[in-house]
Amino acid sequence: MRSLLNRHEIDALLPGVPGWRVDRSVRLERSWSFSGLEAAAAFLRRLDGLSLGREDVTLSGSSVRVLLGASGGLLRADFALARKVSAAARPPR
């Protein structure tokens, strides 16, 4: 069974996911703003296959917000997923 991280472990891992923050419900949160809806939609397509739940991603105009982690705590896997989401935010070359 995977155990929830304590605050010290979360604080140690947070620098490894630049731009992400821990919200009040102890979930990782990050938002991106894109130049338009088409660019935001392209980002959403790049997120396909990353095991994100429908409730984890919010599209509002040309902005995308991603929340990771179970209610009440974070796992190391959430930080690994945050790195993958951040990589997907960079457009392919």
Backbone bond lengths (Angstrom), bond angles and torsions (degrees), N, CA, C in turn:
res aa  C-N    CA-C-N  psi(-1)  N-CA   C-N-CA  omega(-1)  CA-C   N-CA-C  phi
1 M - - - 1.452 - - 1.523 109.94 -
2 R 1.313 116.23 137.41 1.455 120.29 179.32 1.521 108.78 -83.71
3 S 1.330 115.70 135.71 1.458 118.95 -177.91 1.524 110.50 -101.84
4 L 1.318 114.88 149.49 1.458 121.43 178.03 1.519 109.75 -67.89
5 L 1.319 115.16 145.45 1.457 120.98 177.88 1.526 110.25 -77.56
6 N 1.327 115.95 146.34 1.458 119.20 173.63 1.534 108.85 -86.63
7 R 1.311 116.90 172.24 1.472 121.60 -174.98 1.526 111.68 -59.68
8 H 1.320 118.09 -39.07 1.464 122.31 179.49 1.534 110.07 -62.39
9 E 1.324 117.34 -44.20 1.467 121.50 179.04 1.531 111.15 -65.73
10 I 1.329 116.84 -40.75 1.462 121.29 177.81 1.526 109.95 -61.39
11 D 1.325 116.75 -47.48 1.465 121.04 -179.49 1.529 111.39 -62.00
12 A 1.323 117.57 -33.63 1.463 121.25 179.09 1.534 111.49 -72.00
13 L 1.326 117.36 -33.04 1.470 121.32 -177.96 1.530 113.46 -86.26
14 L 1.318 117.62 -23.71 1.469 121.45 -174.27 1.536 113.77 -58.40
15 P 1.337 120.84 -38.76 1.474 118.89 177.85 1.534 113.30 -61.86
16 G 1.308 117.72 -19.66 1.461 121.61 179.01 1.520 114.03 -77.92
17 V 1.335 116.42 -5.43 1.470 121.43 178.11 1.533 108.57 -130.21
18 P 1.345 116.53 73.18 1.468 120.52 -177.13 1.527 112.44 -55.11
19 G 1.319 115.09 138.68 1.459 121.21 178.12 1.522 114.06 90.76
20 W 1.322 116.98 -15.97 1.466 121.03 178.53 1.523 108.99 -88.45
21 R 1.320 115.98 151.13 1.469 121.29 175.67 1.523 108.30 -135.18
22 V 1.318 115.59 164.23 1.457 121.15 176.59 1.521 107.44 -100.01
23 D 1.335 116.53 122.75 1.460 119.56 -179.15 1.531 110.79 -84.39
24 R 1.319 116.61 -180.00 1.469 121.73 -176.09 1.520 113.66 -62.11
25 S 1.321 116.88 -28.40 1.462 118.81 -179.76 1.534 111.82 -92.59
26 V 1.319 115.81 18.21 1.466 124.09 177.57 1.532 110.74 58.36
27 R 1.332 114.74 54.02 1.461 122.17 172.41 1.518 107.51 -125.89
28 L 1.317 116.97 150.74 1.457 120.85 174.50 1.524 108.42 -78.11
29 E 1.324 115.91 137.21 1.463 120.54 -177.30 1.524 109.56 -136.84
30 R 1.316 115.04 139.89 1.461 120.22 173.42 1.522 108.40 -154.35
31 S 1.338 115.16 145.95 1.464 121.27 177.65 1.518 109.41 -125.09
32 W 1.330 114.67 148.69 1.454 122.30 175.45 1.511 108.39 -127.43
33 S 1.338 116.95 143.24 1.456 122.37 172.00 1.516 107.62 -113.56
34 F 1.319 115.98 134.00 1.450 121.67 -178.08 1.515 109.73 -115.65
35 S 1.327 115.45 165.44 1.461 121.12 -176.12 1.523 112.73 -67.46
36 G 1.301 117.37 -17.71 1.460 121.15 179.07 1.510 110.67 -175.33
37 L 1.313 115.37 175.93 1.456 121.31 -178.11 1.533 112.00 -61.15
38 E 1.327 116.71 -37.50 1.474 120.08 -179.83 1.530 111.17 -61.64
39 A 1.335 117.39 -42.79 1.466 120.92 178.95 1.529 111.07 -66.93
40 A 1.339 116.92 -38.46 1.469 120.56 177.60 1.527 110.42 -65.62
41 A 1.330 116.36 -41.13 1.468 120.35 178.95 1.528 110.79 -65.11
42 A 1.324 117.35 -37.15 1.471 120.83 177.36 1.525 110.21 -62.46
43 F 1.324 117.16 -40.13 1.467 121.17 176.53 1.526 110.05 -62.14
44 L 1.323 116.79 -44.89 1.465 120.24 179.14 1.529 111.00 -59.65
45 R 1.317 117.09 -38.89 1.477 119.98 177.79 1.524 110.89 -64.79
46 R 1.339 116.96 -36.08 1.474 120.00 178.19 1.527 111.61 -69.22
47 L 1.332 117.22 -19.43 1.468 120.36 178.33 1.526 112.46 -80.32
48 D 1.328 117.06 -14.42 1.472 120.46 178.93 1.522 109.93 -54.04
49 G 1.303 116.68 136.26 1.456 121.09 177.80 1.516 114.62 87.66
50 L 1.339 118.33 2.58 1.464 120.54 -179.00 1.525 113.30 -96.74
51 S 1.306 117.95 14.30 1.470 122.41 177.24 1.526 112.98 61.28
52 L 1.314 116.41 36.71 1.461 120.65 175.46 1.522 108.56 -91.68
53 G 1.315 115.96 137.17 1.452 120.05 175.14 1.512 110.47 -78.88
54 R 1.308 115.50 156.73 1.468 120.93 -179.86 1.536 111.07 -57.62
55 E 1.332 116.46 -34.17 1.466 120.72 -179.20 1.529 112.57 -77.75
56 D 1.335 117.57 -8.81 1.468 121.47 -177.48 1.523 113.05 -83.80
57 V 1.331 117.70 -18.20 1.463 122.34 -173.93 1.520 109.24 -123.51
58 T 1.339 115.90 129.43 1.456 121.85 179.15 1.522 109.03 -124.35
59 L 1.313 116.39 128.07 1.462 122.47 175.97 1.520 107.80 -106.59
60 S 1.327 116.00 127.47 1.458 121.34 177.61 1.527 107.19 -136.35
61 G 1.312 116.78 103.13 1.465 120.51 -175.63 1.515 109.37 63.47
62 S 1.320 116.85 -119.41 1.464 121.07 178.79 1.531 111.57 -105.56
63 S 1.327 116.82 20.39 1.464 121.70 178.56 1.526 110.09 -113.60
64 V 1.325 115.15 145.17 1.454 121.75 178.35 1.526 107.99 -126.99
65 R 1.333 115.34 132.72 1.467 121.66 178.09 1.526 107.42 -119.29
66 V 1.333 115.66 133.88 1.461 121.18 179.76 1.527 108.70 -122.44
67 L 1.324 116.46 131.34 1.464 123.74 174.86 1.520 107.98 -117.52
68 L 1.319 116.82 132.70 1.457 122.08 179.73 1.515 109.97 -126.79
69 G 1.314 116.75 145.56 1.454 122.00 175.22 1.514 112.05 111.94
70 A 1.301 113.82 145.73 1.463 120.18 177.09 1.517 109.28 -72.48
71 S 1.289 115.73 151.56 1.455 119.47 176.93 1.521 109.38 -57.70
72 G 1.304 115.97 126.19 1.451 119.90 177.44 1.506 115.87 97.50
73 G 1.339 118.82 -1.60 1.447 117.88 177.81 1.511 114.47 171.28
74 L 1.318 114.39 169.43 1.453 122.33 -178.58 1.521 110.40 -122.85
75 L 1.324 114.31 152.34 1.460 122.31 175.94 1.529 108.53 -116.28
76 R 1.323 116.99 161.99 1.470 119.80 174.14 1.528 110.59 -57.25
77 A 1.323 116.95 -34.88 1.465 121.23 179.48 1.526 111.57 -60.87
78 D 1.331 118.40 -30.96 1.464 121.22 177.94 1.527 110.90 -65.12
79 F 1.323 116.98 -37.04 1.465 120.75 178.21 1.528 110.74 -70.57
80 A 1.331 116.93 -37.71 1.464 120.32 176.00 1.527 110.43 -63.38
81 L 1.332 117.13 -41.29 1.455 121.65 178.17 1.528 110.55 -66.31
82 A 1.321 117.92 -37.98 1.468 121.32 177.84 1.527 110.34 -60.52
83 R 1.329 117.56 -40.28 1.468 120.25 177.27 1.530 110.93 -62.97
84 K 1.326 117.26 -39.39 1.470 120.96 178.84 1.523 111.23 -67.45
85 V 1.328 117.10 -40.37 1.461 121.18 178.56 1.528 109.49 -64.19
86 S 1.319 116.98 -43.64 1.467 120.69 178.96 1.527 111.19 -61.53
87 A 1.326 116.19 -39.87 1.470 119.86 177.98 1.529 110.29 -64.19
88 A 1.318 117.18 -37.45 1.471 121.54 179.74 1.535 111.18 -67.63
89 A 1.324 117.20 -24.19 1.469 120.77 -179.83 1.527 111.42 -69.77
90 R 1.331 116.46 -23.44 1.460 119.80 178.23 1.532 108.47 -81.18
91 P 1.316 117.25 122.99 1.466 118.77 -179.08 1.528 110.87 -60.93
92 P 1.325 116.89 145.32 1.464 119.70 177.51 1.521 110.59 -64.19
93 R 1.314 115.15 150.25 1.481 119.39 -178.70 1.494 110.87 -93.04
